[in-house]
Amino acid sequence: MNITRKTTLLLSFTLCLATTVSAQNETPPPDEAYSELSSDSTYATIGMMPEVLDENVEKLLQSWHVQYFSQTDKHCLDDDENVFFTDAVYQQRLEKLPCIIPMDYNPTVRKCIDLYAGRRRALVRYMMGMADLYFPVFEQILDRYDLPDELKYLAVVESALKPDALSRVGATGLWQFMLPTAKVYGLEINSLIDERLDPVKATHAACRYFKEMYAVYGDWHLVLAAYNCGPGNVNRAIRRAGGKTNFWEIFPYLPRETRSYIPLFIAAAYIMNYHCEHNLCPIRTSLSLASDTVMVNRMLHMRQVADVLKIDIEMIRLLNPQYKREIIPGNIMPSPLKLPVAATLTFIDNVDSVGAYRIEELLAGCETVDASGDAQDNPRKETITHTVEAGETLYTIANRYGVTAKDIRKWNKLRANRVPKGRKLTVIIDNGGITYAARGEQEPSGEESKTDAAPVVAKQTVRNTSPSPAKEVSVAANVDGVISYKVKSGDSLYSISKKYPGVTVSMIREANRMSGSVIKPGQILKIPAGGS
């Protein structure tokens, strides 16, 4: 099949993937997207370096899972200095690798090998420890899709095998999916769940992308290039190269960051196999991801599971990274919970005890919303206010809430991605079916309550019963004792009921003749007198 026909077949697919896996859906300034290594001599030959090559290894080695790392290879001599080899040795070693994807050797590839084996030796040691965790997962899934095993090395280039990797432009997880592309491939992303962080589901999504791109190009180097910069950019480079389809021939016409992508992939495959020859010993891990999965049919917090089952909560987080707020929404739909194999039966035997443990504290304000009905009035869409903290960017904020930086700019009429500390931003989120803003929300001051309340007829003082320190709040009340409350952004019936002792959600519904729990900012609710 010639490239013209292939390009035609790709047209509709390219339109669907206007934002591709590792490419930003809005062109970012170069300094936001790529590493400072881009300014060194390697940049002049190759192009921009991925920012993961600038990872702070000392900080990585403070991660929870690193406690399981140890030096176990007694036959490897570790040293701080790289070992020099001739080009012929490099070429011979690459040819010996049992690979389907061509491992070409040239001066550009050598520079990338020198980068890993020289300046980034500590990062390579860390990645080899993480490879013990994630490569078995990748290999099993790649085999199911009948894909080359060596595609696992792409995650080394993408994320340095850092499971919660977040790029400066919002790409997330081991496979660095951008949000729009991840949704195209069936990954769920909102303020509650981000399946880009799930190693299994994200690997399945990456494999589907590889299969579709290989059906178009029939060339693995072009598939990898498309993964990085999108099929549109690859097709454009092919046209500018006069129809040539060899990666090295279209190399000058590709985006600068993509020029380094294939050489770094080859270099990663080399260094992960020939590290000992460079006096670079692997860090091994005794931590196992072996787990069983139980389906949860109620809302749970990870802390409930950890405390009752006496499991380190970091282990539960590592096994279930997709739950961003540590809430398993089993009451909305059966939700998977991965547990260490030995803990599975204990969980099943104690599921009621887990569900009851510290529920009022850990799940305060987490009311389930009904997403049925008119899409224009979907209660899963929640408008919240985010106050920018030091070090945050629109990309980190967007990732937290499962939206895009472009959306936040539009909602707040911003022209740039940098926002000052303390700036209040409006964010419209999909709460995943569980209210977001009410959880952990501070109770309003007396002055705020006076402003929001209906006209005052009589006043009473109510003691705040939320988990935060108690304080006095003023509320407006009618002469018959029924309080009028004006709903604010982020309120839920549950959070409102907690403001008034003895008042339950059911009582508020009955007083206002409500069949559900949907409320809107500005709505006036009658709050009945409490029972105690």
Salt bridges, closest charged atoms under 4 A:
GLU26 OE2 - ARG409 NH1 2.53
ASP31 OD2 - ARG418 NH2 3.31
GLU32 OE2 - ARG418 NH1 3.39
ASP40 OD2 - ARG119 NH1 2.79
GLU51 OE2 - ARG168 NE 3.90
GLU55 OE2 - LYS162 NZ 3.69
ASP78 OD1 - ARG125 NH2 3.16
ASP87 OD1 - ARG110 NH1 2.69
ASP104 OD2 - HIS221 ND1 3.92
ASP114 OD2 - ARG110 NE 3.74
ASP132 OD1 - ARG284 NH1 3.27
GLU139 OE2 - LYS152 NZ 2.60
ASP149 OD2 - LYS152 NZ 2.96
ASP194 OD2 - ARG196 NH2 2.89
GLU195 OE2 - LYS201 NZ 2.86
ASP307 OD1 - ARG303 NH1 3.30
ASP307 OD2 - ARG358 NH1 3.22
GLU314 OE2 - ARG317 NH1 2.83
GLU326 OE1 - HIS301 NE2 3.94
GLU326 OE2 - ARG317 NE 2.52
ASP352 OD1 - ARG298 NH2 2.77
GLU360 OE1 - LYS498 NZ 2.88
GLU361 OE2 - ARG358 NH2 2.83
ASP377 OD2 - LYS520 NZ 3.75
GLU392 OE1 - HIS386 NE2 2.80
ASP430 OD1 - ARG380 NE 3.03
GLU443 OE1 - LYS499 NZ 3.09
GLU447 OE2 - LYS450 NZ 3.37
ASP452 OD2 - LYS488 NZ 3.99
GLU472 OE2 - ARG463 NH2 2.70
ASP491 OD2 - LYS488 NZ 3.72
